[in-house]
């Protein structure tokens, strides 16, 4: 009988399941939708996908696939959501994962009972497990801003955006300047009368190609081939982008006050040209909603038909009581970004936002989890786990902006090395030994 429960059969749940299966571990995997795919399944009937019709992945093809299941090289540099979903389905079927998933089954509640977990399914059935792996994603509970005033037009969150068709001939405001905001603004600009992008503190805009090569392959060359630390590589990339693209202020897009290496930059090949052609204009933060118009912090006011808030997501797990795990407080306080020290039987997969590709990073998490649950890794004691978390948080504070957006941020290269060292050593490295090792590699 299975002693491990996996919640969610998206890209994270599937790769974790593969690693557990290869380790000879029995598990149950529950998916509330009718098929695998998670956010990559357009209009997923599990209700959690934020996928829009024009979505393409920002990671280029060679950096995107699983280590033992590369993506077909005949596919384009940047896959569409449909192309990646087909790849994920092929990966799952090649590894016999789909038949292990219990579909159309919602996990209603996960409760600790001593050192074990009681999982309640829709319909009231309960099951007992030694470990619960939460792999259902964190991009499904929209966060909306609280602007003063009211707006009489249509207002929605980017989570619910699918196509530009409903906005044909309309004046649309997109609030935010992250990747989804920029993608949607460009998509809208092809059919709307005009699109305005509002940004509170701006962002660095990186092209998806530089001199004809995908931007992540440039940074990968600097990190993997030249062995540069990620922050150094990103400083070099910032200079290359300035040479290749120019000063974004020329397009009316303010330069952030912070350097590029301190943020999760926005990737877009099209935003600046669309601004340059007049299809999109840029405004500062919203000051007030005024019925059929919006006032901005620069004193201007614009008539609008619709607003799309691309303002991020709250991290929520409705099946977990906040007494057990409070994501507002604890999402950034996980040992190796996966395990709350108070509940080592509860494991989170994919609860990260990496500088670098997500898919292969979570594959490594899956291998680490399988090593842990098969006894090949031993967790350190609770004090050592908390010390590792504190060291990680200090590194975050030194590297990234002091914003809630960066609570899940990790450096792909560093984090991957940490997990691989754990698996090689059979135990998580102590903070002192790990910090000393990082200093030697940086010197």
C-alpha positions as CSV (number, residue, x, y, z in Angstrom):
1,X,0.0,0.0,0.0
2,X,1.3,3.4,-0.9
3,X,2.7,5.5,1.9
4,X,3.3,8.6,-0.2
5,X,0.7,11.0,-1.6
6,X,1.4,13.5,-4.5
7,X,-1.1,16.3,-5.0
8,X,-1.2,17.5,-8.6
9,X,-0.2,16.0,-12.0
10,X,1.3,19.0,-13.7
11,X,4.9,19.2,-14.8
12,X,6.1,19.1,-11.1
13,X,3.9,16.2,-10.0
14,X,4.8,14.1,-13.1
15,X,8.6,14.4,-12.7
16,X,8.4,13.8,-9.0
17,X,6.3,10.7,-9.7
18,X,8.9,9.5,-12.2
19,X,11.7,9.7,-9.7
20,X,9.7,7.9,-7.0
21,X,8.8,5.2,-9.4
22,X,12.5,4.7,-10.5
23,X,13.4,4.5,-6.8
24,X,10.9,1.7,-6.3
25,X,8.6,3.7,-4.1
26,X,4.8,3.3,-4.1
27,X,2.7,6.4,-4.2
28,X,-0.7,7.7,-4.9
29,X,-1.1,10.8,-7.1
30,X,-4.3,12.8,-7.2
31,X,-5.3,15.3,-9.8
32,X,-8.6,17.2,-9.6
33,X,-8.7,17.7,-13.4
34,X,-9.3,15.1,-16.0
35,X,-5.8,14.9,-17.4
36,X,-2.2,15.7,-16.7
37,X,-0.6,19.0,-17.6
38,X,-1.4,21.5,-14.9
39,X,-1.0,25.1,-16.0
40,X,0.2,23.9,-19.5
41,X,-3.2,22.5,-20.4
42,X,-5.1,25.4,-22.0
43,X,-8.6,25.8,-20.4
44,X,-7.7,23.0,-17.9
45,X,-10.8,21.7,-16.3
46,X,-9.1,21.7,-12.9
47,X,-9.7,25.5,-12.9
48,X,-6.1,26.4,-12.0
49,X,-4.4,27.1,-15.3
50,X,-3.5,30.7,-16.2
51,X,-2.5,29.7,-19.7
52,X,-3.5,32.1,-22.5
53,X,-3.8,31.2,-26.2
54,X,-0.6,33.0,-27.3
55,X,1.6,31.8,-24.4
56,X,5.1,30.7,-25.3
57,X,7.7,29.6,-22.8
58,X,10.5,32.0,-22.0
59,X,13.1,29.2,-21.7
60,X,14.7,28.1,-24.9
61,X,14.3,24.6,-26.1
62,X,17.8,23.2,-25.2
63,X,17.4,24.4,-21.6
64,X,13.8,23.3,-21.2
65,X,13.6,19.5,-21.4
66,X,14.1,16.8,-18.8
67,X,17.6,15.4,-18.6
68,X,16.8,12.0,-20.0
69,X,14.0,13.2,-22.3
70,X,15.2,16.0,-24.6
71,X,12.8,18.1,-26.6
72,X,12.6,17.4,-30.3
73,X,15.2,19.7,-32.0
74,X,12.9,20.3,-34.9
75,X,10.6,22.3,-32.6
76,X,11.1,26.1,-32.5
77,X,13.5,27.9,-30.0
78,X,10.6,28.9,-27.8
79,X,7.7,26.3,-27.5
80,X,4.1,27.2,-27.3
81,X,2.1,25.9,-24.3
82,X,0.5,23.3,-26.6
83,X,3.9,22.1,-27.8
84,X,5.2,21.8,-24.3
85,X,2.1,20.0,-23.2
86,X,2.6,17.4,-25.9
87,X,6.2,16.9,-24.7
88,X,5.0,16.6,-21.1
89,X,2.4,14.0,-22.1
90,X,5.0,12.0,-24.1
91,X,7.4,12.1,-21.0
92,X,4.6,10.9,-18.7
93,X,3.6,8.1,-21.0
94,X,7.1,7.0,-21.7
95,X,7.6,6.6,-17.9
96,X,4.2,5.0,-17.2
97,X,3.0,7.9,-15.0
98,X,-0.5,8.6,-16.5
99,X,-1.9,5.3,-15.4
100,X,-0.8,5.9,-11.8
101,X,-2.8,9.2,-11.6
102,X,-6.3,9.2,-10.0
103,X,-8.0,11.9,-12.0
104,X,-11.1,14.0,-11.2
105,X,-10.2,13.7,-7.5
106,X,-9.8,16.8,-5.4
107,X,-7.8,16.7,-2.2
108,X,-10.0,18.5,0.4
109,X,-7.8,18.4,3.4
110,X,-4.3,17.4,4.6
111,X,-3.9,17.1,8.4
112,X,-1.0,16.0,10.5
113,X,-1.6,13.1,12.9
114,X,1.5,12.6,14.9
115,X,4.3,11.8,12.4
116,X,1.8,10.9,9.7
117,X,-0.8,12.6,7.5
118,X,-4.5,12.1,7.0
119,X,-5.6,13.1,3.5
120,X,-9.3,13.7,2.9
121,X,-10.5,13.4,-0.7
122,X,-13.6,14.8,-2.2
123,X,-16.6,12.7,-1.2
124,X,-15.2,12.2,2.3
125,X,-12.8,9.3,1.8
126,X,-9.7,9.5,4.0
127,X,-6.3,7.9,3.6
128,X,-3.2,7.7,5.8
129,X,0.3,8.5,4.5
130,X,3.8,9.0,5.9
131,X,4.6,11.7,3.4
132,X,2.6,14.2,1.4
133,X,4.2,16.0,-1.6
134,X,2.4,19.2,-2.6
135,X,2.9,19.7,-6.3
136,X,-0.2,21.6,-7.4
137,X,1.4,24.9,-8.3
138,X,1.3,28.4,-6.9
139,X,-0.1,30.5,-9.8
140,X,-3.8,30.1,-9.4
141,X,-5.0,32.5,-6.7
142,X,-4.9,36.0,-8.2
143,X,-3.7,38.9,-6.2
144,X,-5.6,42.2,-7.0
145,X,-4.4,45.7,-6.0
146,X,-6.6,47.9,-3.9
147,X,-6.8,51.2,-5.8
148,X,-9.1,53.9,-4.6
149,X,-12.2,54.6,-6.5
150,X,-14.3,52.4,-8.8
151,X,-14.1,51.5,-12.4
152,X,-17.2,51.0,-14.5
153,X,-15.7,49.1,-17.4
154,X,-14.6,45.4,-17.5
155,X,-11.9,44.5,-15.0
156,X,-10.2,41.1,-14.7
157,X,-6.9,39.5,-13.6
158,X,-4.5,38.1,-16.1
159,X,-5.2,34.6,-14.7
160,X,-8.5,34.7,-16.6
161,X,-7.2,36.2,-19.8
162,X,-7.3,33.9,-22.8
163,X,-7.4,35.9,-26.1
164,X,-7.5,39.5,-27.4
165,X,-10.8,38.9,-29.2
166,X,-13.1,40.4,-26.5
167,X,-10.9,43.6,-26.5
168,X,-11.2,44.3,-30.2
169,X,-11.3,48.1,-30.8
170,X,-11.1,48.9,-27.0
171,X,-8.8,51.0,-24.9
172,X,-7.2,48.6,-22.4
173,X,-5.0,49.2,-19.4
174,X,-2.6,46.4,-18.3
175,X,-1.4,46.9,-14.8
176,X,2.1,45.3,-14.2
177,X,5.3,44.8,-16.1
178,X,6.2,41.2,-15.5
179,X,6.3,38.5,-18.2
180,X,2.6,37.8,-18.4
181,X,1.8,41.5,-18.4
182,X,4.1,42.3,-21.3
183,X,2.9,39.2,-23.3
184,X,-0.7,40.1,-22.8
185,X,-0.1,43.8,-23.7
186,X,1.6,42.8,-27.0
187,X,-1.2,40.3,-27.7
188,X,-3.8,43.0,-27.1
189,X,-2.0,45.6,-29.2
190,X,-2.7,43.6,-32.3
191,X,-6.5,44.1,-31.9
192,X,-7.2,46.8,-29.3
193,X,-7.6,50.4,-30.2
194,X,-4.8,51.2,-27.8
195,X,-3.0,49.6,-24.9
196,X,-1.5,51.3,-21.8
197,X,0.9,49.6,-19.5
198,X,1.1,50.9,-15.9
199,X,4.1,50.1,-13.8
200,X,4.8,51.1,-10.2
201,X,8.6,50.9,-10.3
202,X,9.3,49.7,-13.9
203,X,11.5,46.7,-14.8
204,X,14.5,45.8,-16.9
205,X,13.4,44.5,-20.3
206,X,15.5,41.8,-21.8
207,X,15.1,40.6,-25.4
208,X,14.5,36.9,-26.0
209,X,17.2,37.0,-28.7
210,X,20.5,38.7,-28.7
211,X,22.5,38.6,-31.9
212,X,20.2,35.9,-33.1
213,X,20.8,33.6,-30.1
214,X,18.2,33.0,-27.3
215,X,19.2,35.1,-24.3
216,X,19.2,32.2,-21.9
217,X,21.9,30.5,-24.0
218,X,24.1,33.5,-23.6
219,X,23.8,33.5,-19.9
220,X,24.2,29.7,-19.8
221,X,27.5,30.1,-21.7
222,X,28.7,32.6,-19.1
223,X,27.7,30.4,-16.2
224,X,28.4,26.9,-17.4
225,X,31.3,27.4,-19.8
226,X,33.1,30.3,-18.2
227,X,32.2,29.2,-14.7
228,X,31.1,32.7,-13.6
229,X,28.8,33.2,-10.6
230,X,25.2,34.1,-11.7
231,X,25.4,37.7,-10.4
232,X,28.6,38.3,-12.4
233,X,27.0,36.7,-15.5
234,X,23.9,38.9,-15.1
235,X,26.0,42.0,-14.8
236,X,27.8,41.1,-18.1
237,X,24.4,40.4,-19.7
238,X,23.1,43.8,-18.6
239,X,25.9,45.5,-20.5
240,X,25.4,43.3,-23.6
241,X,21.7,44.1,-23.6
242,X,22.4,47.8,-23.4
243,X,24.7,47.5,-26.5
244,X,22.2,45.4,-28.4
245,X,18.9,47.1,-27.5
246,X,19.8,50.5,-26.2
247,X,18.5,52.6,-23.4
248,X,14.9,51.7,-22.7
249,X,14.2,55.2,-21.4
250,X,14.1,56.3,-25.1
251,X,10.8,54.4,-25.3
252,X,9.4,56.1,-22.3
253,X,10.0,53.1,-20.1
254,X,11.9,54.3,-16.9
255,X,15.0,52.5,-15.9
256,X,14.6,50.9,-12.5
257,X,16.6,52.3,-9.6
258,X,18.1,48.9,-8.9
259,X,20.6,47.1,-11.1
260,X,19.4,44.4,-13.5
261,X,21.0,41.5,-11.6
262,X,18.9,42.2,-8.5
263,X,15.5,41.5,-10.2
264,X,13.7,38.8,-12.2
265,X,14.0,40.7,-15.5
266,X,11.1,40.8,-18.0
267,X,11.7,39.0,-21.3
268,X,10.1,40.4,-24.5
269,X,11.3,40.8,-28.0
270,X,8.3,42.9,-29.0
271,X,7.4,45.3,-26.2
272,X,9.9,48.1,-27.0
273,X,9.1,48.0,-30.8
274,X,5.4,48.1,-30.0
275,X,5.9,51.1,-27.8
276,X,8.1,52.7,-30.5
277,X,5.3,52.1,-33.1
278,X,2.7,53.8,-30.8
279,X,0.6,50.7,-30.2
280,X,1.4,50.7,-26.5
281,X,2.1,53.6,-24.1
282,X,3.6,53.6,-20.6
283,X,2.2,55.2,-17.5
284,X,3.3,55.1,-13.8
285,X,1.3,53.6,-11.0
286,X,-2.5,54.0,-10.9
287,X,-3.6,56.8,-8.6
288,X,-7.3,56.4,-8.7
289,X,-10.1,54.7,-10.6
290,X,-12.6,57.3,-11.9
291,X,-15.6,55.5,-13.4
292,X,-14.8,55.3,-17.1
293,X,-11.2,56.6,-16.7
294,X,-8.1,56.0,-14.7
295,X,-5.9,58.7,-13.1
296,X,-2.1,58.0,-12.9
297,X,0.6,59.1,-10.5
298,X,2.0,61.6,-13.1
299,X,-1.2,63.6,-13.0
300,X,-2.6,62.4,-16.3
301,X,-6.0,60.7,-16.8
302,X,-7.0,58.3,-19.5
303,X,-10.4,57.0,-20.7
304,X,-10.5,53.2,-20.7
305,X,-12.9,50.4,-21.6
306,X,-11.1,47.6,-19.7
307,X,-8.4,46.8,-17.2
308,X,-6.3,43.6,-16.9
309,X,-4.5,43.3,-13.6
310,X,-1.2,41.3,-14.2
311,X,-0.4,41.7,-10.5
312,X,0.8,38.3,-9.5
313,X,-0.6,35.6,-7.2
314,X,-1.1,34.7,-3.6
315,X,0.5,31.5,-2.5
316,X,-2.4,29.4,-1.1
317,X,-3.0,25.8,-0.4
318,X,-6.7,25.5,0.5
319,X,-6.3,21.9,1.7
320,X,-3.8,22.9,4.4
321,X,-4.9,24.7,7.6
322,X,-2.8,27.7,8.3
323,X,-1.9,26.3,11.7
324,X,-0.2,23.5,9.8
325,X,1.4,25.6,7.1
326,X,0.9,29.3,6.6
327,X,2.2,30.2,3.1
328,X,2.2,33.9,3.9
329,X,4.8,33.3,6.6
330,X,6.4,30.0,5.7
331,X,6.6,29.7,1.9
332,X,10.1,31.2,2.0
333,X,11.2,29.2,5.1
334,X,11.6,25.7,3.7
335,X,14.7,23.5,4.1
336,X,16.2,23.1,0.6
337,X,13.1,25.1,-0.6
338,X,11.0,22.0,0.0
339,X,10.5,21.0,3.6
340,X,9.1,22.9,6.6
341,X,11.3,21.9,9.6
342,X,8.2,21.6,11.9
343,X,6.7,19.0,9.5
344,X,9.4,17.1,7.6
345,X,6.8,14.7,6.2
346,X,5.3,17.6,4.2
347,X,7.2,18.3,1.0
348,X,6.7,21.0,-1.6
349,X,7.8,20.5,-5.2
350,X,8.0,23.4,-7.6
351,X,7.4,26.1,-5.0
352,X,10.3,28.1,-6.4
353,X,10.9,30.9,-8.9
354,X,14.4,30.4,-10.4
355,X,16.8,32.6,-12.2
356,X,17.1,29.9,-14.9
357,X,14.7,27.2,-16.1
358,X,12.0,25.8,-13.9
359,X,11.3,22.4,-15.5
360,X,14.8,20.8,-15.1
361,X,15.2,22.4,-11.7
362,X,12.0,20.6,-10.4
363,X,13.3,17.4,-12.0
364,X,16.3,17.6,-9.7
365,X,13.9,18.3,-6.8
366,X,12.1,15.1,-7.7
367,X,15.4,13.1,-7.6
368,X,16.3,14.7,-4.3
369,X,12.8,13.8,-2.9
370,X,13.1,10.2,-4.1
371,X,16.6,10.0,-2.5
372,X,15.2,11.3,0.8
373,X,12.2,9.0,0.8
374,X,14.2,5.9,-0.1
375,X,16.7,6.6,2.7
376,X,19.6,7.6,0.5
377,X,19.5,11.1,2.1
378,X,19.1,11.8,5.8
379,X,17.7,15.1,6.9
380,X,19.8,17.1,9.4
381,X,18.2,17.9,12.7
382,X,15.7,20.8,13.0
383,X,18.3,23.3,14.2
384,X,20.5,22.6,11.2
385,X,17.5,22.9,8.8
386,X,16.6,26.3,10.3
387,X,20.3,27.4,10.0
388,X,20.3,26.4,6.3
389,X,17.1,28.4,5.8
390,X,18.5,31.5,7.5
391,X,21.6,31.3,5.3
392,X,19.5,31.1,2.2
393,X,17.3,34.0,3.2
394,X,20.4,36.1,3.9
395,X,21.7,35.3,0.4
396,X,18.3,36.3,-1.0
397,X,18.5,39.6,0.8
398,X,22.0,40.3,-0.5
399,X,21.0,39.4,-4.1
400,X,17.4,40.3,-4.8
401,X,15.1,43.2,-4.1
402,X,13.3,43.3,-0.8
403,X,9.9,42.4,-2.2
404,X,7.3,39.7,-1.6
405,X,7.8,38.8,-5.3
406,X,11.3,37.4,-4.5
407,X,10.3,35.1,-1.5
408,X,10.5,32.1,-3.8
409,X,13.6,33.2,-5.8
410,X,16.5,30.8,-6.3
411,X,19.6,30.7,-8.3
412,X,19.2,27.7,-10.7
413,X,22.9,26.8,-10.8
414,X,23.6,27.2,-7.1
415,X,20.4,25.4,-6.0
416,X,21.0,22.5,-8.4
417,X,24.5,22.0,-7.1
418,X,23.3,22.0,-3.5
419,X,20.8,19.2,-4.2
420,X,23.3,17.2,-6.2
421,X,25.9,17.5,-3.4
422,X,23.2,16.3,-0.9
423,X,22.5,13.2,-3.0
424,X,26.3,12.5,-3.5
425,X,27.0,12.9,0.3
426,X,23.8,11.2,1.5
427,X,23.1,14.1,3.8
428,X,22.4,17.8,3.5
429,X,25.7,19.7,3.9
430,X,26.1,21.8,7.0
431,X,25.7,25.5,6.5
432,X,29.3,26.1,7.6
433,X,30.7,23.6,5.1
434,X,28.4,24.7,2.4
435,X,29.2,28.4,2.9
436,X,33.0,27.7,2.9
437,X,32.6,25.7,-0.4
438,X,30.7,28.6,-2.0
439,X,33.5,31.0,-1.0
440,X,36.1,28.8,-2.5
441,X,34.2,28.4,-5.8
442,X,33.7,32.2,-6.0
443,X,37.4,33.0,-5.3
